[in-house]
Amino acid sequence: GGRSSAVDIAKELRETARWVYVLEKGCKEVTTIGTCTHLPLGAEMGADGFMRVSGEAAPGPPVDDLILATGYTYVFPFLDAEELRLDY
């Protein structure tokens, strides 16, 4: 979903993985930064391992391994998130 968990995992993996794909709820179009491609919801992995969005191949090599996670969100109840303009 592109929340805290996906970002944390992507940061850890980019040091060792050949390529990282992150499926994000807020992503409107395919964006690649270095060896990390952010994909909007609806992206699909084909039988050949390549990621596709609306039938078009996304940048990057075929997927070797897939991580599925339920995700988490940071919560700091002792801070006034609105006053501090925290958006996570």
C-alpha positions, 0 to 999 in steps of 0.5 A: 500500500505504500505506507510506512511498512512498504517504505521501510521494507523498500529501504532495507531491500534496495541495499541488496535487491537487484530491483524493488517494486512498491505497490502504492495506493497513492501512486497515480503513475509508474515512477522509477527512482534508481532501482525502485519502481512505484506502481499504482493499484491495479498493477499486475505481475505476468506469468513471465514475472514482469510487472504491468500497468494497464497492459504496459510493461513497467520499467525493471527486470522480472520479479524473483521474489514477492513479499506480501505484508499487511502493513503498519502505520506509525503512531505517536499519541504523545505528539500533536500530529496536526500542530507538527504537520506530521503526515505519515 
